[in-house]
Amino acid sequence: FEPRGAVRSIIVADIDRTSTSCGFAVPYMDFVSERDTLADWGEARTDDEIAQYWATKNAVSIDGLPALS
């Protein structure tokens, strides 16, 4: 991945088991375009502003788990 001002996390996991759905009720979706919202957000801020945002908003996950360090 190329470096960006705003990023998402990449989680590496060891998977022991997976399963699939039959897919009978899963709708078809067409690719329209890449989303640029995150990139635009990151480009409009300084590195310090992004670090402050991460420190205040991303300390825990949406389900209350500690954030990645």
Buried (B, 14 or more C-beta within 10 A) or exposed (E): EEEEBBEEEEEEEEEEEEEEEEEEEEEEEEEEEEEEEEBEEBEEBEEEEBEEBBEEEEEEEEEEEEEEE
